[in-house]
């Protein structure tokens, strides 16, 4: 199969995943009032390794989708799972309640606690999920389920009928959907993505089946 992929979408997925992973090592709570310093104040110390694992899974699945090997919803679903986890972390009072540390270095929960505002980790993680989600949605067109298959000689196994736009086998002389008769064809290559397809000899203009670029025939194939 041959796919051009979506570099921008994949880039957003990877940047978002990296931001999510890095957020696990940033402050979970914002120091406040008497708590100028907060003990164990990174997300990784409160189950943040799960976020790192999901971030890695999002990056890996996004890359796989961009290669046309994995259905596109997978990284989107993982982003949704990560987003729900971050919402829980951001809104959980238990995770943001600070208690004084006793003389022996242990937390004294018998004293009144103070609910702190979420630290930078929550915001970086949220931004990372948003970027990864946008990128994963952009990868929808890179899903391998819609990839064009090629034979051993590099010719597409299918083509679109110019009359009804349905897909038929590349060797078909008559469209099985609308009855359109294919005339003599020639091979052309899209200047933008390099996709090869057959078009009628009489066609002066045509659309690339891969990237939808509008093309016209000259001495060589150029864009309009």
N, C-alpha and C positions, 0 to 999 in steps of 0.2 A: 504494500500500500504506500501511497505517497501523499504526505500532508505538509503544508507549509507551516502549520501551527500558528500560534499567536504569541510572539515574543513579549509584547507588552503585557498581556494577561498573565503569562508565566512569570514575568518580572514582578508584577504586583503580588502574586501569590508568594513568591520567594521572599520578597521584602517584608510582607506581612508576617510570614512564618518566622523570619529572623527576629522581628520586633517582638513577637509573642514569646519566643524563647529567651530573649534578653530580659524581658520584663520580669521573668522569674527570679532574677538576681537583683532587682531594684527594690526600694523600700515599699513595704506593704501599707504601713500607716504613716501619717504625717505627724511628726512630733508636735505636741500641744501642751499648753499650760505647764504643769510641773514635770511633764515627761519630755525634757529636752533631748534625752537619748532613749531609744527604744531597743530593748533586747530582742534578739531573734526577729529582726524586722525586714526579712526578705521573703518574698512569696515562695521561694524554693523550700524554705523552712516550714511552710504550712501547706504542703501538698502540691507545690508548684511544679514538681517534676512531671505531674500529669499534663500540665499545660505544655511543657517542653516536648513530651512524647506526641501530643496532638499536633504541635507545630511541625515536627518532623514528618508526621504522617500527611499533613496538608501539603507540605513542599513536595514530598515524594509522589503523592497522588496527582498533584497539579502537573508535575513533569510528565508523568505517565499519560495523563489526559492529553497533554500537548503533543505527545508522540503518537496519539491515536490508539493507545493500548488499553485505556481504562474509560468506562462511561463517565461523562462529565459531572453527574451529580455528586460523585464521591467527595471531592474536596469541598463542595458547597455544604454537604451534610456535616462534614468535620468542622467547618467554620461555624455552623449553627451550634454544634455541641460545645465548641470552645466559647462561643458567645454566651451561652447559657451559664457556663461555669464562671465566666468573668462577672456576669450580672449577680450571681450568687455571692461571689467574693466581695463585690462592691457594696452589696446591701446587707450583708450579714453583720449584725451588731456584735455577735460573739467574736468574730475575727478581728474586729476593730476596737474592742474594749481593752484598755490598758490598765494594768494594776502595778502598784509600787513593788520594787524588788527589795526583799528583806536583807538583813545584814549578812546572811549566809549565801546570798546570791540567788535565792529562789523567789519566785513570784508569790506575793502574799495576796491571795484572792479573798481573804477575810476583810480587807479594807475596800472602801468604795472605789469602783473603777470609773474611768473616763472614756467615753466613746470618741475615738479620734476620726478625723477625716481620712478617706482613702488616700494612700500615697501614690507616687508617680507610677508604680508598677501597674496599677489598675488602668490608668489612662493610656500607658504605652501598649498594654495588652489589648485594650479595646480598639485602639487605632490599628494595631496589627491585624486583628480579626476583620475590621472593616476593609482594609486594603486587600487581604487575602480573599475575602468574599467577593469583592468587585472583580478581582483578577480571575477567580474561579468561574464567575458568570461569563466573563469574556472568553473563557476557554470552551464555551459550549460548542462553537463551530469547529473546534479542533477534535471533537469526539470522534473516535475511530469508527463509530457505528455508521457515520455518513461518509466514510472515506471512499475514494474512487479506487477500484481495484484494477491492476494492470496484469497483462499476460507476460509470458517469459520474454517476449520481444519488446516489451515496453509500451504496448498499445493498450488503451483503456478497454476494459471488458464491457463497458456500457456507454451509452450516449443519451442525450436528451432529444426528444422529438421537438423540432422547431415549431410545430403547430400546436401541440397540447402540453409541452414541457414535461411529459412523463418520461421515465427512464426505461430504455429498452436495450437489448444486447447490441454491441457495436456492429455486429455482422447483419443485423436485421435490415431487410429491404423495405418492409412495411411495418408501420407502428401498430402494435396489437391493441392499442388503446383508442386510437382515432382513425386508423386506416391511412395515415399519411404515407406516401411513397417517397423513400429516400432516393435521390438521384446520385450521380457520380460524386464522390467525396474526395477531399484531399486532407492531408495532415497539416495542422498549424500548431504553433507554440505560442503561448501567451508571453509577452515581453515582461510582464510584471512578476508572475509566479513560476513561469516555465512549464506550466501544465500543457500537455499535448492532447489534442482532440481532433476528431474528423468533422469537417463542415462541408456542406454542398459546394461544388465547384462554382455554382452561380452566385453564391452568397458574397456580397461585398462587405457586409458588416455582420458581426456575430458577437456573442457574449461568452467569456471564459467560464467553463463549467465549474472551475475550482474557486476562483476569487471574484467572479461576477464583473470583471473589468470589461467594458465595452470596447471592442476592437474593430478594425477595418483592414481590408486587404489592400496592400500596395505592392511595390516590387518586393518588399519584405513586410512582415506583419508589424504594424505600428498601432499605438493608441490613437483614438480620435482626439 
